[in-house]
Amino acid sequence: MSQPAAAQGYDLVLTGGRVLDERNGIDAVTDVAISGGKIAAVGASLAAAGRVVEDVGGAIVAPGLIDIHTHVYHKATSLSVDPGFIARRSALTTMVDAGSAGAGNFDGFRDYVMQHSPYRIFAFLNVSFPGIFGFDKGVSLGEARLREMLPVDRCVAKIEANRDRIVGVKVRIGGPVTGDLGLGALEAALEAANAVDLPLMTHIGTAPPSYADVVSMLRPGDILTHCFRPEPNSALGADRRIMKEVRAARERGVLFDIAHGMGAFGYETTEQALSEGFQPDLISSDVHVIAVEGPGYDLLHTMSKLLNCGLSLPDVVGMSANRPALAMRHPELGHLGVGAPADITVLRQVDSDYVFEDVVGTTRQGSTLLQPVAVYLDGRAMEVSRRPFEEPFVLSGHASHDHR
Ligand SMILES: [Zn+2]
């Protein structure tokens, strides 16, 4: 598929893994070569030209995973978690923060978290000036209840000054978050997103406003996050089928994002949607200070959950790498094309009798789990870890993850 290396060879070759690269249409057992922090070649028999060769036979070689809904403004916002911790546990190379920060405190996020992290961290900027300021165990204060909390001009100015890190606007809509302001908060967020010509990520909570009203206002490329939330205010209508407004939004190009979190993944909704052929566009964790303790945990666990719901492995990986990269308009990420940054996640799919749980306590017997094996960020090996309950699934006998 590509040219051999220069005389000195490749820096690193991952050999014998199942390469899943949705963007480039690859699902094959083959080799991936890295040089100078970039993908240098993908194809058969590259190992002989590698100065370092890692045998990843039996493993999955994917583009670096992207969690497009996280909360990682760590220590400055009460809901956020340590980005390094979740990156290690979920084998991520890229995290997108979903509105933890607003225009009033984004500069701290940039200077104190993003600049100090080896990982790629982007953000949807909350249209609310303080961002999500009052969220913790037992604390839930709405950041979009008053129009005065949503100064559109300040949101726009902050985005214009930080387009290298900000990929869109975020708003949380529903129940106590928006209170009496309701769809007025969504109107403000759309005004900001239109002004900067970037996607809007909209959280859907309890009604009012209704799921149908919210999704009907979204534009092509906007993201409805928490798409398969349980009742009340799910994607299902009174007839328990996907609502016509939801299908119309998809036809328009609105993207549907899982964002598991602590309240937003229900088996009843998910299984009904999948039975009607309505798959999510994006898989994300909505990892925060509560969700990180389960049942959502993080991106990799959420991917495992969707895999056990019957989505194919190539789709699950595509929804967690290629498609989020395109949704956030960073097409340089999320694929393994020659010349792309060498962001690579190596996973192993293991048999498991793990019992999964949704956010309302419904359980499902699982049969398989995805586990991290290795992560490369710009070609550099990063640390990975596992969840405590996965200790029985040690990668015994697999000699490829020796990074010296
Ligand atoms: Zn969130």
Boltz pocket constraint, residues with backbone or C-beta under 6 A from the ligand:
constraints:
  - pocket:
      binder: B
      contacts: [[A, 69], [A, 70], [A, 71], [A, 98], [A, 261], [A, 286]]
      max_distance: 6.0
